[in-house]
Amino acid sequence: MENIDFEKFKKLFLQEADEQLEIMEKAVMQLEENGEEREIIDEFFRMAHSLKGSAGSMGYTPIANLTHEMENVLDKLRNSPGILSDDIIDLLFISLDTLKHLRENVEKGLPETENPEIDHLLQRFGEITSKDSEKKETDIDKKIYLTSQELKNLKEKNQEKNVFFICFELIHQKEMQSMVAFLVLNNLKDEGEIIKTYPPHLDEVEGDLPFFSMLICTEKQTDEISRVIGQSLENEEFKIYTLEDIENGKSGEYFQEVKESFSQRGESRESIRVDIEKVDQLMKLVGELVIDKERLLEISKGIKANSRDNLEAQALLQTIPHVDFIATELHESVMDIRMYPVGSIFKRFPRLVRDISRQTGKDVKLKFSGEDTELDRTILQEVFDPLVHLVRNAIDHGIETPDRREKEGKPSQGLLALNAWQEENNIIIEVKDDGAGVDPEKIKSRALEKGLITAKEGEEMDSESLLELILEPGFSTSETVNDLSGRGVGMDVVRTNIEKLDGEVEITSQPGEGTSIKIVLPLTLAIVQALMVREKGNDYAIPLSAIFETILVNKNNRREVIKTVKSREVVTWREQVIPLIRLGEFFQLGNSHEEGFLIIGGVKGRMVAIMVEGVIGEQEIVVKSLGDFMGKDKLFGEIPGISGATIKGNGEVALILDIQGILKSFKKGGDSVERQSTGC
Amino acid sequence: MSAKVLVVDDASFMRLNLKNILESEGFEIIGEGTNGQEAVQLYQAEKPDVVTMDITMPEMDGLAAMEEIMEMDPQAKVIMVSAMGQETYIKKAIMSGAKNFIVKPFKKEKIIETLNKVLAS
């Protein structure tokens, strides 16, 4: 770098390095906080990359080397989501500290000395980036092989055109040699047909490639090919052999004819990486297919009755069950692709737990179980934030300080467990601590104080319902607001987020023994089994998971089944008295009928009997979100009792009932809902 | 007549470095772009003989900028300037018409050689 004012460069370099380091530090913190976010990783990568470039040009090799390794790791994060670990976060933090230190040295003009710390860091980076990375070619045999037949074909081609065998050796260019090869290959492709290359997939090779060769069939002459190669190659050696040269053995060790047919060693890949968008697209298509399948089943019912003698109709009827079967299998296969182990989010917790424990002066041991339990990737992403909140709460409010624990006769180290398992069609993720537990009486007085319940309600509530009050908006038992749990994001947000996923939050707690909070999630959101019912000319879908029984109500049994208690209609079902909701009245669609079906449904042990006019039958439905239209400040406002919509076999839309929502609004405001809007 | 060069890089340090090297060899720097968008605008306005294009930049990256320039002028001579490990981008760039590439950190001779080579083709 002659002719340049070195000091001026240095100043500029330091200035930019400061900015870059600051942004990178912010990025690591965000990564630690929010997990892998593409934008942050990209930004981080960009900064590391710029710093590497300028450091390299200035000759600050340690900075360049370290940023280079950081880049590699970031690139790996980009390419294989789910690998972000505390190790990596730690390593990035340490690297930034080291970079800052190196930057100081540059500013002070200190000479670069041997730094074992950097070597150690580089080694750790190396370990991460080389882990499960694709196997490198160990093949040291640099030959292009041709079968006798292939050679014969070439000779025929050589009658009209020229066949050249070109060997390249890169001596000067040391970086990204494979790209030089790619450039040459790309330019030669315009000149003729590339028949074979060494290494076999020359256009896919990355990294070092000091030697490569290709076999080309072209109309051009040697000098022209030589000129084209020269355009993209600076001072590097290459040799062009003709087919005659090959036959005369002049091309030597790099070319060989094999007598028997030679099959290339095929790479057997156990897995491929697929863009998640493609899987989502596939899922959407399968969803559409399921709708069409249901439509076909519907149509086939009509055909069955009408056309016993029609052979074509009969053939159609035989085909449809197979389509049904295939569509279901396909659906399951696609679902399987989307499944991701819960462990991928669990592994972000150790660092978090360590930090929170340190901040709060608690001693906490974190345990996992069921990391292999798989969950739909979309759900898994959404569940991370709520889990973080629960873990924060558990450490901050649940687990006691070591002193206190010892006084209580507990081991001084608290235990926090993240467990996951499958129960029928649900995945359960539990955050369990052995801390102080929650005292229902305290919750009651707090709820009274906050005006969440009346004194009378408080008397009637059992400890389970009291515990659930924690999930109500505006409830927080923490006396002091700290930056851990009291950030204005309460448990109600946890519940709202989980309910958005069609899940539930369950709390159990024993004062003095600990608290367990379970997040119950559906295996998948997209397609569910539902019971189709009819009311006032509209069809509704009720997820089967929320239904226990269906009871026919007619004039004979009406008086026995439906009773009135305290001016409210109830149903006695398996010795339980459960409230009755008439769907038509609930949605204010008109007066109810005296005959029909009772759908006994319930969530979390809270039961409800829903009276509808008719039951259509069970069906697989594809859940379509109404999120863009329903909810606060949206077109239709908030409509309790509706969780989404689906498209029926005949193409019409049916609303999906949300039993939990119905139970909630029923509890709050009697058996009819105040509609905020007349839409829908 | 000296060849007109458009230098595109988001790091002012890099731009200054390239500018110094190129000017010392008699090239004329007719513009400096700090992101892809600027690069496209400058190309349109200044019609340089050759462009050195950084890859990772804010707003619009070098790859997208190069592609837009190639669309505007299929004869455009763009040299990608990249750091180690950007194989994928370089491949895409070469396939969309980039004439050559330089790896950061670079030697003065390498840049001059590559530029001359690309200008001569």
Interface residues (C-beta under 8 A of the other chain):
Chain A: M1 E2 N3 I4 F9 L12 F13 E16 F45 R46 H49 S50 K52 G53 S54 G56 S57 G59 A64 H68 E71 N72 D75 E175 M176 S178 M179 F182 L183 N186 D203 E206 G207 G230 Q231 S232 E234 N235
Chain B: D10 A11 S12 F13 M14 L16 N17 N20 S24 T56 M57 P58 S82 A83 M84 G85 E87 I90 K91 I94 M95 N100 F101 V103 K104 P105 F106 K108 K110 E113 T114 K117 V118 A120 S121
